[in-house]
Amino acid sequence: MENNFTSTGEYIASNELMMSVNIAIALEKPLLIKGEPGTGKTMLAKAVSEALGKNLIVWNIKSTTKAQEGLYTYDTIQRLYDSQFKNEGVDNIANYIKLGKLGEAFESDEQVVLLIDEIDKADLEFPNDLLWELDRMEFYIYETKRTVKAKKRPIVIITSNAEKELPDAFLRRCIFHYIDFPDAPLMEEIVKSHIPDIDEILLKNAMDTFYEIRTYSQLRKKPATSELIDWLNALIIAGINPDIIRKELPFAGVLIKKDEDLEVLRRRVI
């Protein structure tokens, strides 16, 4: 494959994830990524852009985001303001058209990586409203009667936290991959990519404790990869003896972010 994604220095991907990325690129389809928080869904797009040497365009989706915003917006207010003061160029509507993130990706002279982050935050119609554009890689600007067509088809990565079910018509157009939480060997690779010189005993004791905590069914929010790395850094900075990690659980607030979950850990420690 011409665009072949592999793990980077800071992003360690499983073989299955690397294959899904490369298949999506080869088939020219959006890659839909799901997985529990902390599994690196959002960071994947950055890793792909770095590995392939391509610019990254990020479209962060909110509950109020409309599909149209990703294509273009027409600033009628600014045009009205300029017309009142007879500013130059007010007769040219194109001066008041601003491309959105999808439009920027289409207009780029070079292929880019486009991240549509947390698509399930928007309303249910949002994914369906993008079907034509993601299929045909083009859209029409009615005000200027211009079609914006992708010069180079972007590599599209879409993340979802499964807050809402996505429409079947949308899912049919995507390559789907669920990022499993890293097992211990993969997690060790991830940690060492961030903390290369970590003490092996400290790492083993902390990881054993971390994975044990994740088995507690009472937890509302299980600690994720980023919390483990922060916790390890805290343990290193404080010079904590690795032998006390499991029993005393120092800096538990770095791992656990909810009061109820801290109480679960206190009962466990006692």
Order of alpha helices (4+ residues) and beta strands (2+ residues): alpha-beta-alpha-beta-alpha-beta-alpha-beta-alpha-beta-alpha-alpha-beta-beta-beta-alpha-beta-alpha-alpha-alpha-alpha-alpha-alpha
